[in-house]
């Protein structure tokens, strides 16, 4: 095995830790993270075929800056849950339609289980 550092293109994401990373097809979607007192809500996408970073423009109910969150992809939807914003752990749920790049905040349904805050 041999490691190398390929030349990459585009605007690299901000340096941070505790972000999410989800593979969808040939792309890696990176959201959030932070360092010390910075809590980011940036979305960056890395195309593994062209080795290019992009920062897509999204609309809708964009999540607040956070780190130490959970994420997952089902079909064409990226889901984000919880994390921390520097003040408290969170238990909110957002989804991003990967075709339209529109964020949506989901609310708990009355009488249904909803996980507590966590980071």
One Martini backbone bead per residue (centre of mass of N, CA, C, O) as a GRO file, in nm:
protein
  119
    1UNK     BB    1   0.100   0.035   0.019
    2UNK     BB    2   0.025   0.379  -0.096
    3UNK     BB    3   0.065   0.707  -0.012
    4UNK     BB    4  -0.096   1.012  -0.122
    5UNK     BB    5  -0.113   1.364  -0.246
    6UNK     BB    6  -0.343   1.498  -0.414
    7UNK     BB    7  -0.467   1.714  -0.628
    8UNK     BB    8  -0.684   1.975  -0.545
    9UNK     BB    9  -0.998   2.146  -0.586
   10UNK     BB   10  -1.103   2.427  -0.476
   11UNK     BB   11  -1.274   2.502  -0.181
   12UNK     BB   12  -1.186   2.437   0.113
   13UNK     BB   13  -1.267   2.362   0.406
   14UNK     BB   14  -1.277   2.430   0.711
   15UNK     BB   15  -1.115   2.399   0.989
   16UNK     BB   16  -1.201   2.098   1.181
   17UNK     BB   17  -1.423   1.928   1.409
   18UNK     BB   18  -1.697   1.728   1.447
   19UNK     BB   19  -1.808   1.631   1.184
   20UNK     BB   20  -1.960   1.532   0.893
   21UNK     BB   21  -1.969   1.223   0.675
   22UNK     BB   22  -2.109   1.153   0.347
   23UNK     BB   23  -2.175   0.903   0.114
   24UNK     BB   24  -2.270   0.990  -0.235
   25UNK     BB   25  -2.150   0.815  -0.441
   26UNK     BB   26  -1.890   1.035  -0.548
   27UNK     BB   27  -1.967   1.187  -0.279
   28UNK     BB   28  -1.875   1.412  -0.007
   29UNK     BB   29  -2.049   1.514   0.281
   30UNK     BB   30  -1.992   1.815   0.468
   31UNK     BB   31  -2.085   1.900   0.813
   32UNK     BB   32  -1.981   2.120   1.014
   33UNK     BB   33  -1.837   2.188   1.309
   34UNK     BB   34  -1.521   2.272   1.484
   35UNK     BB   35  -1.336   2.511   1.705
   36UNK     BB   36  -1.382   2.572   2.003
   37UNK     BB   37  -1.592   2.858   1.937
   38UNK     BB   38  -1.661   2.716   1.669
   39UNK     BB   39  -1.975   2.689   1.476
   40UNK     BB   40  -2.076   2.511   1.200
   41UNK     BB   41  -2.291   2.535   0.872
   42UNK     BB   42  -2.134   2.395   0.658
   43UNK     BB   43  -2.132   2.291   0.308
   44UNK     BB   44  -1.944   2.024   0.167
   45UNK     BB   45  -1.813   1.895  -0.152
   46UNK     BB   46  -1.660   1.586  -0.263
   47UNK     BB   47  -1.518   1.485  -0.564
   48UNK     BB   48  -1.365   1.174  -0.631
   49UNK     BB   49  -1.306   1.216  -0.945
   50UNK     BB   50  -1.212   1.541  -0.960
   51UNK     BB   51  -1.105   1.661  -0.688
   52UNK     BB   52  -1.359   1.855  -0.589
   53UNK     BB   53  -1.457   2.143  -0.429
   54UNK     BB   54  -1.776   2.243  -0.288
   55UNK     BB   55  -2.036   2.512  -0.224
   56UNK     BB   56  -2.344   2.478  -0.191
   57UNK     BB   57  -2.651   2.617  -0.244
   58UNK     BB   58  -2.887   2.669   0.006
   59UNK     BB   59  -3.216   2.616   0.139
   60UNK     BB   60  -3.418   2.704   0.395
   61UNK     BB   61  -3.380   2.532   0.708
   62UNK     BB   62  -3.098   2.604   0.839
   63UNK     BB   63  -2.878   2.494   1.035
   64UNK     BB   64  -2.707   2.541   1.293
   65UNK     BB   65  -2.432   2.559   1.446
   66UNK     BB   66  -2.224   2.251   1.475
   67UNK     BB   67  -2.117   1.969   1.676
   68UNK     BB   68  -2.135   1.639   1.731
   69UNK     BB   69  -2.303   1.497   1.512
   70UNK     BB   70  -2.550   1.334   1.324
   71UNK     BB   71  -2.561   1.114   1.025
   72UNK     BB   72  -2.760   1.040   0.721
   73UNK     BB   73  -2.861   0.831   0.438
   74UNK     BB   74  -3.171   0.837   0.240
   75UNK     BB   75  -3.137   0.827  -0.060
   76UNK     BB   76  -3.188   1.186  -0.123
   77UNK     BB   77  -3.132   1.211   0.204
   78UNK     BB   78  -3.007   1.422   0.453
   79UNK     BB   79  -2.940   1.366   0.798
   80UNK     BB   80  -2.970   1.562   1.106
   81UNK     BB   81  -2.852   1.522   1.456
   82UNK     BB   82  -2.782   1.735   1.676
   83UNK     BB   83  -2.547   1.825   1.906
   84UNK     BB   84  -2.350   2.129   1.944
   85UNK     BB   85  -2.340   2.508   2.021
   86UNK     BB   86  -2.188   2.581   2.318
   87UNK     BB   87  -2.449   2.568   2.523
   88UNK     BB   88  -2.587   2.293   2.408
   89UNK     BB   89  -2.750   2.028   2.356
   90UNK     BB   90  -2.916   1.866   2.082
   91UNK     BB   91  -3.264   1.762   1.923
   92UNK     BB   92  -3.253   1.816   1.623
   93UNK     BB   93  -3.411   1.782   1.289
   94UNK     BB   94  -3.267   1.742   0.963
   95UNK     BB   95  -3.310   1.797   0.606
   96UNK     BB   96  -3.157   1.716   0.278
   97UNK     BB   97  -3.218   1.765  -0.043
   98UNK     BB   98  -3.000   1.653  -0.298
   99UNK     BB   99  -3.156   1.779  -0.549
  100UNK     BB  100  -3.252   2.081  -0.424
  101UNK     BB  101  -3.114   2.197  -0.158
  102UNK     BB  102  -3.335   2.159   0.081
  103UNK     BB  103  -3.419   2.249   0.392
  104UNK     BB  104  -3.555   2.070   0.690
  105UNK     BB  105  -3.751   2.097   0.975
  106UNK     BB  106  -3.827   1.877   1.236
  107UNK     BB  107  -4.104   1.776   1.428
  108UNK     BB  108  -4.249   1.661   1.685
  109UNK     BB  109  -4.487   1.433   1.764
  110UNK     BB  110  -4.749   1.403   1.935
  111UNK     BB  111  -4.681   1.125   2.149
  112UNK     BB  112  -4.392   1.087   2.045
  113UNK     BB  113  -4.089   0.985   2.020
  114UNK     BB  114  -3.793   1.178   2.137
  115UNK     BB  115  -3.490   1.247   2.156
  116UNK     BB  116  -3.253   1.367   2.333
  117UNK     BB  117  -3.003   1.546   2.397
  118UNK     BB  118  -2.692   1.548   2.190
  119UNK     BB  119  -2.309   1.519   2.125
   0.00000   0.00000   0.00000
